[in-house]
Amino acid sequence: MAGWEVVQEKAFTSWVNGVLEKCGRDPSDMVKDISEDFDSGVRLIHFLEDVSGKVLKQRYDEFPKSRIQQIQNVHLALNFVETLGFARKALSVGAEDFVDHNKKLILGFLWTLYRRYRIAVISEGDKSSEEGLLAWCKRTTEDYEGVNIAHFKTSFRDGAAFMAITHSFNPDTFSYSEKLKELDAKGRLALAFEVAERDMKVPKLLDIDEIIKGHVDERSLVLYTSLCYHAFKAREEREELLRQQAELAGKYAGLEGNLKNEKLSREELIRQKEELERYKASLAEDISKQDKTLGDLNSQNALLTEENTKLKSELEELRTKYQELVEKYDTTTSSLDSKVSDQEKQLEERAEEINHLNKNLGEAKDKLRMTEAELIQTQDTKVAISKDLETTRRRAEAESQALLVLRQQLDQHVLDIHKWVKLEDPEATVTDFGTEIKPSLLEDLIKEYAKLGDKAFDTNLQYLRGKLETETSEIHKLLAQKEEDAKKRAAKAAAAAAANATTTSS
């Protein structure tokens, strides 16, 4: 028997039994000889159902007694494999091969299944299958001295790679650095396979001497290494299950504590139940009242429904009007846009005019400031002239009053002279006085005023007033004397007349 057949037979036997055992199959279903125990087709069907997680729907003979029944069972099994996505040609095996115990073809069939369910599922980074498995080996041993994994065929000969993988699984088993120095390739491989079988449950499939010489089939190396990979994954799954179990245990303990607390609070719950019963009765009464209220509300609801219908009708009319307004708005907006465009042009023209007017306004403001300055100066001059005019007016009023007094005095003086004249010449008339005497007096006064020269008006007026008063006083004296003389002459004349009358009468 070839070495690779031995390796695969051991590996596949372990794999098949592991799957059947995991799914709870009867111990009688376990495989002892991989080339003979599938001949009935029953174990093969059981294994295919367990490894795929699906069930064969066709009926098969669970206790075949003839070759034809066995071939029929295996044929159903192979058809079932096709439904799992395997090409029939790729399987390279027929039903008769299982019945006739063709080990080579059976191992090839199992290798195809193993690659699908145990190697193709391996993923490391962006790599999968055999490349992913090789990448996993590199990552697992990257920190170990003396290990440089590049290929399955050449990188495992000195035993350092397998020893590093087993040490990574359980670092407490041995000292890697010491064993690397103490042991040769054969000793390293022996130690690695022993630890793998004991701690990782990976059977000793490979021959140490053939590994060192490089005679081991690459498929066998891949197969053994994949078993190591799944040992790591199984431990991770087991640790996850333990973690979940511990978490569930904690939750269970918490539930037990809650249950204990619930038992302690049972009386409280009974009391709360009684309160709830009372509250329920109260609610029932309230519900009865609300039912009555609900009847009233239903009648109101009918009225509201009718009102709602009217409102819907009005709403529809409003929507129609709204649509008309929208259309009118669109038309008006279009017209306004046109007008706005025209007005914008007019505004631009007006803006130019305003700029021009602002320029003229600036010049006008400058002229206005100059005019205001001249006006202020003119107002100052006007105020000064007004003051002079006021002074002159007041002075003229005073002079007018003085002249009026002087005229009154002059008129009195003239009257006095007139009286004097009458006393001198009773035949004199007022006309003669007004046309002859009075002008002569005025002329004399004017001549007298001219003699005074450029003296102040008040001074000249005082002078004339004094002179008139003096003349008037003298005239009064003369008039008084003349009146006295006139009285005397009148008395003499009366006496003479009386005497003449007496003489005449005698």
Residue, then its C-alpha position, 0 to 999 in steps of 0.5 A: m500500500a502506498g504511503w499516501e493511501v495509508v495517510q488518507e485512510k487514517a485521516f478520512t476514517s478519523w474524519v468520518n467517525g468524528v462527523l458521525e459521532k458528532c451527529g449522534r449516530d449509533p456506534s454501529d455506524m462507525v467506520k473501521d475500514i474506509s474501503e469496505d464499510f460504505d459498500s451497503g450505501v447506508r453509512l455513506i448516506h448517513f455521512l453525507e447527510d451529517v456532513s452537509g446538514k441536509v436530508l436525502k428525500q428519496r427512500y432507500d433500503e436500510f438493510p440491503k441484502s443483495r448487490i443490486q440493493q447496495i448499488q441502488n443505495v450508493h447510486l442514490a447517495l451519489n445523486f444526493v452528492e450532485t444536489l450538494g453542488f458537486a459535478r458527477k464527473a469530478l467525483s470519478v467514482g461509480a456505485e459499483d466502485f463502493v460495492d467492489h471496495n475500490k479503495k483508490l477511487i473511494l479515497g479520491f471521492l473522500w478527498t473531494l468531499y474533504r476539500r469542500y468541507r474542511i479545506a475550502v472553508i479555511s480563510e486567512g486574510d484574502k486567501s482561502s483553501e490550500e493557500g489560506l491554510l499555508a498563510w495560517c501556518k505562516r501567521t501561527t509560526e511567524d514569531y518562532e525561531g528557525v521557521n520559514i514556511a514557503h511551501f508545503k513540500t519543503s518547509f516542514r522537513d526539519g520538524a521546526a514548523f510542526m513543533a512551532i504549531t504544536h507549541s503555539f497550541n499549548p506553550d506550557t508543554f515544552s520549551y520551544s527554544e531548548k528543544l530546537k537546539e537539543l533535538d534534530a529533525k527526527g526528534r522534533l517531528a517525533l515530539a510534534f506528532e506526539v503532542a499533536e496526538r495527545d493535546m490536539k487529538v490529531p492522529k499520527l498520519l505521516d512517516i517521519d523518515e519520509i518527511i525528512k527525505g521529502h518523499v511525503d505526498e503534498r496532499s498528505l501534508v495538506l491533509y495533516t496540516s488541515l487537521c491541526y488547523h481544525a484542532f485550533k478552531a475546535r478549541e476556539e469554538r470550545e472556549e466560546l461555548l464555555r464562555q457562553q455557558a458561563e454567561l448562561a450560568g450567570k444569567y441562571a444564577g440571576l434568575e434564581g435570585n429573582l425567583k427568590n425575591e419573587k417568593l419573598s414578595r408574594e404577599e406584596l403581589i397578593r396585596q397589589k392584586e387585591e388593589l388591582e381588583r378594586y381598581k378593575a371594578s372602578l374601571a368597570e363603573d367608569i367604562s359604563k359611564q363612558d359607554k353612555t357618554l360614547g352614545d352621546l358622542n356617536s350622535q355628535n359624531a353623526l352631526l360632525t360627519e355631516e358637517n365634515t361632508k359639507l366641509k369637504s365640499e367647501l374644501e373642494e370648491l376652495r381647491t378649485k378657486y386655489q387652482e384658479l388663483v394659482e393660474k392667475y398668479d402665474t399669469t400675473t407673475s409673468s406680466l410682473d416679471s416683464k414690467v419689473s424688467d422694464q422698470e429695472k431699465q427705467l431705474e437704471e436710467r433714473a440712477e444715471e439721472i440721479n448721479h447727474l443730479n447728485k453731481n449738480l446738487g454737490e455744486a449747488k450745495d457749494k454755491l448755497r454754502m457761499t450764499e449762506a456765508e454772504l447772507i450771514q454777512t448781509q444779515d449782520t449788516k442789516v442788523a447794524i442798519s436796523k439798529d442805526l434806523e431805530t436810533t434815527r427813528r427814536r431821535a426823529e420822534a424826539e425831535s418831532q415832539a420837541l418841534l411840536v412843543l416849539r410850534q405850540q409855543l410859537d403859535q401861543h407867541v403869535l396869538d399873544i402878538h395878535k392880541w397886542v396888535k389888536l390892542e394897538d390897532p382895533e381895526a386889524t384883522v386875523t387875515d392880515f395877521g396870518t398873511e403878513i405878521k405870522p410869515s414875517l415871524l417865521e422868517d425871523l425864526i428861520k434866520e435866527y436858526a441859521k445863525l446858530g450854525d451846525k450845532a446839535f439839534d437839541t442845543n439849537l432847539q433849547y436856544l430857540r425855546g428860551k428866546l421864545e419864552t423870553e419874548t412871550s414873557e415880555i409880550h405878556k407884560l406889554l399886553a397887561q399894560k396895554e389892557e390897563d391903558a385900554k381900560k383907562r381910556a374906555a373909562k375916560a371915554a365913558a365919562a366924557a360921553a356921560a358928561n356930553a349927555t348931561t349937557t345935551s339934556s340940560 
